[in-house]
Amino acid sequence: GTHTLSFFYTERGASGSSCYMHFTLPSVASITPEHNTGNLEIEKLVVGMDTDAEFAFDIRFTDADGNPMRDDYAYTRYDADGNIIMRDIIISDGGSFNLRANEYVIIKYLPIGTVYTISENEGSSEGYLVNIEATGGIADGNSVTGRIIEGTIGAGFNEVSYTNSWFYELPQTGGSGVT
């Protein structure tokens, strides 16, 4: 017989929402819609000192033209063994998250071209030298700015690594060093 299917779908923003439907109909091919998004992985390493301290980060997103993003994005926090510690939301116009040594977060479904700025809170990194490595990002002090590009995690795409190295200054002896 003849049947009519009516769908009403309201998108809540330019990105971040998805609608999936699955039907079994005779003689109909299936097509999965493509999403033009990428993931961002941010990891924390600490060298020279065992610590259980949490390091605080702030993150902001804009579109390719510098306009604020309209959507919020979910992230997952993992321990060094890849076990999930927690899931939360990052508010696009000013979010934050914490990481301990060897932990990382992955923020998924960011539109390609999204510009991110990540800053490690200077109070949480006091006493450490901070080194930032970012695929396609530019580091300045405790901050890095980059752009989400197409690709996958683990292939060098959209990865940021903060390494804090403990530094120790030798005390002054007061002598000239000459005998």
DRENVEXTI-653604 format. One record per residue: x, y, z of N, C-alpha, C, CB in turn; residue number from 1; chain; residue in one letter. Coordinates in steps of 0.05 Angstrom, whole numbers, plus 5000, padded with zeros to 4 digits. Atoms other than C-alpha are relative to their C-alpha. Glycine has a CB too. Example, Ala and Ser with C-alpha at 12.3 -4.5 7.8 and 13.67 -1.06 7.14 Angstrom:
// DRENVEXTI-653604
[[5018, 4976, 5000], [5246, 4910, 5156], [5018, 5024, 5000], [4980, 5001, 5025], 1, A, a]
[[4984, 4976, 4999], [5273, 4979, 5143], [4985, 5022, 5014], [5009, 5009, 4971], 2, A, s]
//
This chain:
// DRENVEXTI-653604
[[5016, 4976, 5000], [5000, 5000, 5000], [5017, 5025, 5000], [4981, 5000, 5024], 1, A, g]
[[4987, 4974, 5000], [5017, 5073, 5000], [4998, 5011, 5029], [4987, 5020, 4980], 2, A, t]
[[4999, 4989, 4973], [5039, 5105, 5065], [5014, 5027, 4999], [5015, 4981, 5020], 3, A, h]
[[4987, 4973, 4998], [5059, 5177, 5084], [5014, 5002, 5027], [4979, 5022, 4996], 4, A, t]
[[4985, 4994, 4976], [5113, 5193, 5134], [5005, 5030, 5001], [5027, 4984, 5001], 5, A, l]
[[4995, 4971, 4997], [5117, 5265, 5159], [5019, 5004, 5024], [4973, 5016, 5005], 6, A, s]
[[4981, 4994, 4979], [5176, 5291, 5199], [5002, 5029, 5004], [5028, 4988, 4993], 7, A, f]
[[4996, 4972, 4993], [5183, 5356, 5236], [5024, 5001, 5018], [4974, 5012, 5014], 8, A, f]
[[4974, 5000, 4985], [5254, 5371, 5260], [5008, 5029, 5002], [5021, 4983, 4985], 9, A, y]
[[4992, 4972, 4995], [5277, 5436, 5291], [5029, 4999, 5010], [4982, 5014, 5021], 10, A, t]
[[4972, 4998, 4993], [5352, 5450, 5293], [5003, 5023, 5020], [5018, 5005, 4975], 11, A, e]
[[4997, 4979, 4980], [5373, 5489, 5355], [5024, 5018, 4995], [5003, 4987, 5027], 12, A, r]
[[4977, 4983, 5006], [5436, 5519, 5325], [5014, 4992, 4975], [5020, 5000, 5024], 13, A, g]
[[4986, 5006, 5025], [5486, 5520, 5268], [5016, 4974, 5002], [5019, 5023, 4994], 14, A, a]
[[4986, 5025, 4997], [5522, 5460, 5297], [4994, 4989, 5028], [5031, 5003, 4995], 15, A, s]
[[5003, 5011, 4973], [5521, 5413, 5356], [4975, 4983, 5004], [5001, 5022, 5020], 16, A, g]
[[5024, 5017, 4997], [5453, 5381, 5345], [5000, 4980, 4977], [4974, 5018, 4998], 17, A, s]
[[5001, 5021, 5020], [5441, 5317, 5308], [4973, 4986, 5001], [5022, 4979, 5004], 18, A, s]
[[5025, 5016, 5001], [5381, 5278, 5285], [5006, 4976, 4983], [4976, 5017, 4988], 19, A, c]
[[4995, 5025, 5015], [5387, 5205, 5264], [4973, 4985, 4999], [5022, 4983, 5014], 20, A, y]
[[5023, 5017, 5004], [5331, 5162, 5236], [5008, 4976, 4985], [4977, 5016, 4985], 21, A, m]
[[4994, 5025, 5013], [5333, 5090, 5215], [4974, 4986, 4993], [5018, 4983, 5019], 22, A, h]
[[5024, 5013, 5009], [5280, 5055, 5174], [5008, 4975, 4984], [4983, 5019, 4983], 23, A, f]
[[4997, 5023, 5017], [5275, 4988, 5141], [4977, 5000, 4980], [5001, 4973, 5016], 24, A, t]
[[5020, 4998, 5021], [5238, 4999, 5076], [5010, 4983, 4976], [4995, 5030, 4991], 25, A, l]
[[4991, 5017, 5022], [5239, 4952, 5016], [5010, 5018, 4977], [4977, 4982, 4990], 26, A, p]
[[4989, 4988, 5024], [5282, 4973, 4956], [5009, 5029, 5005], [4980, 4999, 4977], 27, A, s]
[[4991, 4973, 4994], [5310, 5036, 4990], [5029, 4998, 5010], [4982, 5014, 5022], 28, A, v]
[[4972, 5000, 4992], [5384, 5051, 4996], [5004, 5018, 5025], [5018, 5010, 4977], 29, A, a]
[[4994, 4985, 4976], [5414, 5078, 5061], [5023, 5019, 4995], [5006, 4982, 5024], 30, A, s]
[[4978, 4981, 5002], [5457, 5141, 5064], [5003, 5013, 5027], [4994, 5022, 4977], 31, A, i]
[[4994, 4987, 4974], [5490, 5167, 5127], [5009, 5029, 4994], [5021, 4984, 5016], 32, A, t]
[[4991, 4973, 5005], [5495, 5243, 5128], [5028, 5006, 5012], [4980, 5020, 5012], 33, A, p]
[[4974, 4993, 4991], [5565, 5271, 5135], [4999, 5026, 5017], [5019, 5004, 4976], 34, A, e]
[[4998, 4977, 4984], [5582, 5321, 5189], [5029, 5011, 4996], [4995, 4994, 5031], 35, A, h]
[[4974, 4988, 5004], [5639, 5370, 5176], [5010, 5011, 5027], [4998, 5023, 4979], 36, A, n]
[[4991, 4993, 4973], [5667, 5369, 5247], [5027, 4986, 5005], [4979, 4992, 5021], 37, A, t]
[[4976, 5012, 4991], [5731, 5352, 5283], [5001, 4999, 5030], [5024, 5016, 4989], 38, A, g]
[[4996, 5003, 4972], [5756, 5335, 5352], [5024, 5016, 5009], [5002, 4970, 5009], 39, A, n]
[[4976, 4987, 4988], [5805, 5371, 5398], [5008, 4985, 5025], [4993, 5030, 5006], 40, A, l]
[[4989, 5014, 4976], [5849, 5334, 5447], [5020, 5018, 5014], [5013, 4973, 4992], 41, A, e]
[[4982, 4983, 4984], [5884, 5371, 5503], [5011, 4982, 5022], [4986, 5025, 5012], 42, A, i]
[[4988, 5017, 4980], [5934, 5333, 5547], [5018, 5016, 5019], [5015, 4977, 4987], 43, A, e]
[[4983, 4987, 4980], [5973, 5351, 5610], [5022, 4980, 5009], [4983, 5009, 5025], 44, A, k]
[[4977, 5015, 4991], [6042, 5325, 5625], [5015, 5016, 5021], [5019, 4992, 4976], 45, A, l]
[[4984, 4986, 4980], [6085, 5341, 5686], [5027, 4985, 5002], [4986, 5000, 5028], 46, A, v]
[[4973, 5012, 5000], [6161, 5329, 5686], [5015, 5010, 5024], [5015, 5007, 4974], 47, A, v]
[[4982, 4992, 4978], [6209, 5329, 5745], [4989, 5000, 5028], [5010, 5027, 4994], 48, A, g]
[[5012, 5001, 4973], [6161, 5321, 5802], [4974, 4984, 4999], [4995, 5029, 5011], 49, A, m]
[[5026, 5014, 4998], [6106, 5273, 5822], [4981, 5018, 5014], [5004, 4973, 5016], 50, A, d]
[[5020, 4982, 4988], [6044, 5312, 5836], [4972, 4989, 4994], [5003, 5029, 4989], 51, A, t]
[[5028, 5007, 5004], [5970, 5300, 5844], [4984, 5026, 4997], [4989, 4983, 5024], 52, A, d]
[[5013, 4974, 5003], [5955, 5374, 5834], [4983, 5001, 4975], [5020, 5023, 5000], 53, A, a]
[[5017, 4994, 5024], [5899, 5396, 5787], [5009, 5026, 4988], [4970, 5000, 5007], 54, A, e]
[[4992, 4977, 5015], [5917, 5446, 5734], [4975, 5010, 4986], [5023, 4995, 4980], 55, A, f]
[[5025, 4988, 5011], [5861, 5494, 5712], [5005, 5012, 4973], [4989, 5021, 5020], 56, A, a]
[[4999, 4990, 5027], [5848, 5513, 5639], [4975, 5016, 4994], [5005, 4978, 4980], 57, A, f]
[[5023, 4985, 5011], [5803, 5565, 5606], [5001, 4995, 4970], [5001, 5030, 5007], 58, A, d]
[[5002, 5004, 5029], [5779, 5555, 5534], [4978, 5017, 4988], [4996, 4970, 4993], 59, A, i]
[[5020, 4984, 5015], [5742, 5599, 5484], [5000, 4991, 4971], [5007, 5030, 5002], 60, A, r]
[[5003, 5007, 5028], [5715, 5584, 5415], [4989, 5024, 4984], [4982, 4975, 4997], 61, A, f]
[[5013, 4982, 5019], [5700, 5630, 5356], [4999, 4986, 4973], [5016, 5027, 4998], 62, A, t]
[[5001, 5011, 5027], [5681, 5616, 5284], [5024, 5011, 4985], [4974, 5007, 4986], 63, A, d]
[[4977, 4992, 5016], [5731, 5627, 5228], [5003, 5030, 4996], [4999, 4986, 4973], 64, A, a]
[[5000, 4971, 5003], [5711, 5700, 5223], [5004, 5015, 5027], [4975, 5009, 4987], 65, A, d]
[[4996, 4988, 4974], [5722, 5713, 5298], [4974, 5005, 5015], [5014, 5026, 4996], 66, A, g]
[[5026, 4996, 4987], [5648, 5713, 5316], [4997, 4978, 5022], [4976, 4998, 4980], 67, A, n]
[[5004, 5021, 4979], [5628, 5677, 5381], [4983, 4977, 4989], [4985, 5013, 5024], 68, A, p]
[[5015, 5024, 5007], [5603, 5606, 5373], [4973, 5001, 5014], [5016, 4974, 5007], 69, A, m]
[[5027, 5000, 4988], [5529, 5595, 5387], [4994, 4975, 5016], [4980, 5003, 4978], 70, A, r]
[[5006, 5025, 4987], [5533, 5525, 5414], [5021, 4994, 5022], [5000, 4977, 4980], 71, A, d]
[[4983, 5011, 4979], [5563, 5491, 5475], [5009, 4972, 4991], [4986, 4999, 5028], 72, A, d]
[[4988, 5025, 5010], [5606, 5429, 5467], [5006, 4981, 5023], [5024, 5004, 4983], 73, A, y]
[[4995, 5020, 4980], [5612, 5365, 5507], [5029, 4991, 4999], [4982, 4975, 4997], 74, A, a]
[[4974, 5012, 4999], [5679, 5339, 5530], [5001, 4977, 5019], [5021, 5021, 5008], 75, A, y]
[[4995, 5022, 4983], [5704, 5276, 5562], [5028, 5001, 5011], [4995, 4972, 4985], 76, A, t]
[[4974, 5000, 4987], [5761, 5274, 5612], [5009, 4971, 5005], [4999, 5017, 5027], 77, A, r]
[[4989, 5027, 4998], [5806, 5212, 5613], [5025, 5000, 5018], [5007, 4989, 4972], 78, A, y]
[[4975, 5003, 4985], [5861, 5186, 5659], [5021, 4990, 4981], [4996, 4981, 5024], 79, A, d]
[[4977, 5009, 5016], [5929, 5162, 5634], [4995, 4973, 4986], [5025, 4998, 5017], 80, A, a]
[[5005, 5026, 5012], [5901, 5093, 5619], [4976, 5000, 4981], [4994, 4980, 5022], 81, A, d]
[[5023, 4998, 5019], [5843, 5119, 5576], [4973, 4995, 5013], [5004, 4982, 4978], 82, A, g]
[[5025, 5003, 4986], [5790, 5109, 5629], [4986, 5026, 5003], [5004, 4986, 5028], 83, A, n]
[[5016, 4975, 4998], [5734, 5160, 5631], [4998, 5008, 5029], [4972, 4996, 4988], 84, A, i]
[[5002, 4989, 4973], [5738, 5205, 5693], [4973, 5015, 5003], [5024, 5019, 5005], 85, A, i]
[[5025, 4985, 4999], [5680, 5251, 5676], [4993, 5010, 4973], [5002, 5023, 5020], 86, A, m]
[[5010, 4987, 5024], [5638, 5283, 5622], [4987, 5026, 5009], [4979, 4982, 4984], 87, A, r]
[[5011, 4974, 4993], [5617, 5356, 5621], [4996, 5016, 4975], [5018, 5015, 5021], 88, A, d]
[[5006, 4981, 5022], [5598, 5415, 5577], [5019, 5023, 5002], [4971, 5010, 5000], 89, A, i]
[[4984, 4975, 5001], [5643, 5472, 5555], [4983, 5021, 4987], [5027, 4996, 4983], 90, A, i]
[[5015, 4978, 5010], [5607, 5537, 5546], [5017, 5015, 4980], [4991, 5020, 5023], 91, A, i]
[[4983, 4990, 5023], [5631, 5565, 5479], [5012, 5027, 5005], [4984, 5000, 4975], 92, A, s]
[[4990, 4973, 4996], [5639, 5636, 5503], [5017, 5003, 5026], [4977, 5020, 5001], 93, A, d]
[[4983, 4999, 4976], [5682, 5618, 5563], [4997, 4976, 5018], [4995, 5025, 5016], 94, A, g]
[[5001, 5024, 4984], [5690, 5548, 5590], [5026, 4995, 5015], [4992, 4977, 4983], 95, A, g]
[[4976, 5007, 4985], [5739, 5516, 5637], [4999, 4970, 5005], [5003, 5016, 5026], 96, A, s]
[[4998, 5028, 4992], [5764, 5447, 5655], [5026, 4997, 5016], [5000, 4981, 4975], 97, A, f]
[[4976, 5006, 4984], [5817, 5416, 5701], [5012, 4974, 4990], [4994, 4998, 5030], 98, A, n]
[[4986, 5025, 5006], [5870, 5363, 5687], [5022, 4996, 5021], [5012, 5002, 4971], 99, A, l]
[[4977, 5007, 4984], [5920, 5326, 5730], [5021, 4989, 4981], [4992, 4978, 5022], 100, A, r]
[[4978, 5010, 5016], [5987, 5299, 5705], [4990, 4975, 4985], [5024, 4994, 5017], 101, A, a]
[[5006, 5023, 5018], [5978, 5250, 5646], [4971, 4996, 4994], [5011, 4975, 5012], 102, A, n]
[[5028, 5001, 5008], [5904, 5264, 5639], [4996, 5016, 4974], [4981, 5011, 5022], 103, A, e]
[[5006, 4984, 5024], [5871, 5291, 5576], [4969, 5002, 4997], [5012, 4986, 4975], 104, A, y]
[[5028, 4996, 5007], [5804, 5316, 5550], [4998, 4998, 4969], [4988, 5026, 5011], 105, A, v]
[[5007, 4999, 5028], [5772, 5306, 5482], [4974, 5015, 4997], [4999, 4971, 4987], 106, A, i]
[[5024, 4985, 5006], [5722, 5357, 5457], [4992, 4992, 4972], [5004, 5031, 5002], 107, A, i]
[[5009, 5011, 5025], [5681, 5327, 5400], [4981, 5019, 4985], [4987, 4973, 5004], 108, A, k]
[[5019, 4988, 5018], [5641, 5353, 5341], [5003, 5031, 4998], [4972, 4994, 5009], 109, A, y]
[[4995, 4972, 5005], [5673, 5422, 5334], [5000, 5005, 4970], [5027, 5010, 5013], 110, A, l]
[[5000, 4995, 5029], [5658, 5452, 5266], [5028, 5006, 4989], [4981, 5023, 4994], 111, A, p]
[[4974, 4995, 5013], [5717, 5452, 5218], [5003, 5031, 4997], [5002, 4986, 4972], 112, A, i]
[[4994, 4971, 5002], [5749, 5522, 5220], [4996, 5014, 5027], [4982, 5012, 4980], 113, A, g]
[[5004, 4988, 4974], [5730, 5535, 5293], [5028, 5008, 5011], [4986, 4981, 5020], 114, A, t]
[[4976, 4990, 4988], [5784, 5577, 5327], [4998, 4996, 5030], [5006, 5030, 4993], 115, A, v]
[[5000, 5005, 4971], [5803, 5556, 5398], [5023, 5016, 5012], [5002, 4970, 5007], 116, A, y]
[[4979, 4988, 4984], [5843, 5593, 5451], [4999, 4987, 5027], [4997, 5031, 5002], 117, A, t]
[[4998, 5015, 4975], [5866, 5552, 5511], [5021, 5014, 5017], [5006, 4970, 4996], 118, A, i]
[[4981, 4987, 4981], [5900, 5584, 5572], [5001, 4983, 5025], [4992, 5029, 5006], 119, A, s]
[[4997, 5013, 4974], [5929, 5548, 5631], [5001, 5022, 5021], [5026, 4982, 5001], 120, A, e]
[[5001, 4981, 4978], [5913, 5586, 5695], [5027, 5003, 5012], [4979, 4992, 5021], 121, A, n]
[[4973, 4996, 4990], [5978, 5617, 5718], [5003, 4992, 5029], [5009, 5029, 4996], 122, A, e]
[[4998, 5008, 4971], [5962, 5604, 5791], [5004, 4970, 5003], [4974, 5008, 5014], 123, A, g]
[[4996, 5029, 4997], [5958, 5529, 5779], [5026, 4990, 4989], [4977, 4986, 4986], 124, A, s]
[[4974, 5009, 5012], [6024, 5527, 5740], [5023, 5014, 5014], [5000, 5006, 4970], 125, A, s]
[[4978, 4986, 4986], [6064, 5569, 5790], [5021, 4980, 5009], [4989, 5015, 5025], 126, A, e]
[[4978, 5017, 4993], [6133, 5539, 5801], [5008, 4981, 4978], [4993, 4984, 5024], 127, A, g]
[[4994, 5017, 5023], [6133, 5505, 5733], [5008, 5016, 4976], [4976, 4982, 4993], 128, A, y]
[[4996, 4988, 5027], [6162, 5522, 5665], [4980, 4986, 4982], [5030, 4995, 4990], 129, A, l]
[[5022, 5011, 5016], [6105, 5513, 5615], [5010, 4999, 4971], [4975, 5018, 5002], 130, A, v]
[[4994, 5004, 5029], [6117, 5485, 5545], [4975, 4990, 4987], [5024, 4980, 4996], 131, A, n]
[[5024, 5007, 5014], [6060, 5480, 5496], [5007, 4990, 4972], [4979, 5023, 4998], 132, A, i]
[[4997, 5010, 5027], [6060, 5437, 5433], [4971, 4997, 4989], [5015, 4973, 4999], 133, A, e]
[[5027, 5001, 5012], [6000, 5446, 5387], [5002, 4995, 4970], [4984, 5026, 5006], 134, A, a]
[[5001, 5005, 5028], [5986, 5418, 5319], [4985, 5023, 4987], [4986, 4973, 4993], 135, A, t]
[[5012, 4977, 5013], [5973, 5480, 5277], [4994, 5023, 5018], [4975, 4991, 4986], 136, A, g]
[[5006, 4979, 4982], [5970, 5524, 5338], [5024, 5017, 5006], [4989, 4989, 5026], 137, A, g]
[[4979, 4981, 4994], [6011, 5584, 5360], [4999, 5005, 5031], [4998, 5027, 4984], 138, A, i]
[[4998, 4997, 4971], [6034, 5585, 5433], [5012, 5026, 5008], [5016, 4977, 5012], 139, A, a]
[[4990, 4975, 4989], [6046, 5648, 5473], [4997, 5000, 5030], [4985, 5025, 4987], 140, A, d]
[[5002, 5002, 4971], [6063, 5641, 5547], [4985, 4975, 5008], [4987, 5025, 5012], 141, A, g]
[[5017, 5022, 4991], [6010, 5597, 5579], [4976, 4995, 4982], [4991, 5005, 5028], 142, A, n]
[[5023, 5002, 5018], [5962, 5604, 5520], [5007, 4989, 4973], [4986, 5027, 4997], 143, A, s]
[[4996, 5010, 5027], [5954, 5572, 5452], [4974, 5006, 4984], [5006, 4970, 4999], 144, A, v]
[[5023, 4995, 5017], [5909, 5592, 5394], [5004, 4983, 4975], [4997, 5030, 4992], 145, A, t]
[[4999, 5017, 5023], [5893, 5544, 5337], [4973, 4998, 4986], [5010, 4972, 5007], 146, A, g]
[[5024, 5004, 5016], [5841, 5523, 5286], [4994, 4971, 4996], [5002, 5015, 4972], 147, A, r]
[[5008, 5028, 5004], [5802, 5458, 5281], [5002, 4994, 4970], [4971, 4995, 5010], 148, A, i]
[[4997, 5009, 5028], [5823, 5422, 5217], [4988, 4972, 4997], [5030, 5001, 4991], 149, A, i]
[[5011, 5026, 5005], [5795, 5360, 5185], [5021, 4979, 5006], [4989, 4997, 4972], 150, A, e]
[[4982, 5022, 4994], [5826, 5296, 5210], [4991, 4985, 5024], [5029, 5010, 5003], 151, A, g]
[[5007, 5016, 4977], [5827, 5247, 5267], [5021, 5003, 5022], [4997, 4971, 4992], 152, A, t]
[[4982, 5000, 4977], [5858, 5245, 5336], [5020, 4977, 4996], [4985, 4997, 5027], 153, A, i]
[[4980, 5020, 5002], [5922, 5206, 5337], [5016, 5002, 4973], [4988, 4973, 5002], 154, A, g]
[[4986, 4997, 5025], [5942, 5227, 5267], [5013, 5028, 4998], [4980, 4997, 4976], 155, A, a]
[[4987, 4974, 4999], [5970, 5294, 5289], [4981, 5023, 4995], [5022, 5001, 4980], 156, A, g]
[[5019, 4979, 5005], [5906, 5334, 5279], [4988, 5009, 5027], [4978, 4990, 4982], 157, A, f]
[[5015, 4987, 4978], [5877, 5382, 5331], [5009, 4989, 5028], [4971, 4995, 4997], 158, A, n]
[[4990, 5010, 4974], [5922, 5361, 5389], [5016, 5023, 5013], [5018, 4975, 4996], 159, A, e]
[[4985, 4980, 4984], [5949, 5407, 5444], [5011, 4985, 5024], [4982, 5024, 5009], 160, A, v]
[[4987, 5013, 4978], [5999, 5383, 5496], [5014, 5022, 5017], [5021, 4979, 4991], 161, A, s]
[[4987, 4982, 4981], [6017, 5424, 5558], [5019, 4983, 5017], [4978, 5014, 5018], 162, A, y]
[[4981, 5014, 4983], [6081, 5401, 5592], [5011, 5020, 5020], [5023, 4987, 4983], 163, A, t]
[[4989, 4983, 4979], [6099, 5432, 5659], [5024, 4986, 5012], [4978, 5006, 5022], 164, A, n]
[[4976, 5011, 4989], [6170, 5421, 5682], [5007, 5015, 5026], [5024, 5002, 4979], 165, A, s]
[[4993, 4988, 4975], [6188, 5432, 5754], [5028, 5012, 4998], [4999, 4979, 5023], 166, A, w]
[[4974, 4988, 5000], [6245, 5481, 5762], [5008, 5006, 5028], [5001, 5025, 4982], 167, A, f]
[[4989, 4996, 4974], [6290, 5489, 5821], [5025, 5018, 4997], [5008, 4973, 5014], 168, A, y]
[[4978, 4982, 5001], [6337, 5547, 5832], [5019, 4994, 5024], [4990, 5030, 5001], 169, A, e]
[[4981, 5004, 4978], [6401, 5534, 5871], [5003, 5026, 5016], [5027, 4991, 4988], 170, A, l]
[[4997, 4976, 4984], [6410, 5581, 5929], [5027, 5014, 4994], [4998, 4993, 5030], 171, A, p]
[[4975, 4985, 5003], [6463, 5636, 5923], [5019, 4994, 5023], [4994, 5031, 4999], 172, A, q]
[[4980, 5005, 4979], [6527, 5621, 5961], [5012, 5025, 5011], [5022, 4982, 4989], 173, A, t]
[[4989, 4975, 4991], [6549, 5693, 5965], [5030, 5003, 4994], [4996, 5003, 5030], 174, A, g]
[[4972, 4999, 5007], [6620, 5675, 5944], [5005, 5007, 4971], [5014, 4974, 5007], 175, A, g]
[[4994, 4993, 5027], [6656, 5695, 5881], [5005, 4976, 4983], [5024, 5018, 4999], 176, A, s]
[[4994, 5024, 5015], [6672, 5624, 5861], [5029, 4997, 4995], [4984, 5000, 4975], 177, A, g]
[[4972, 5000, 5005], [6746, 5641, 5858], [5014, 4994, 5027], [5010, 5027, 4988], 178, A, v]
[[4985, 5006, 4975], [6794, 5610, 5910], [5028, 5009, 4998], [4999, 4971, 5006], 179, A, t]
//
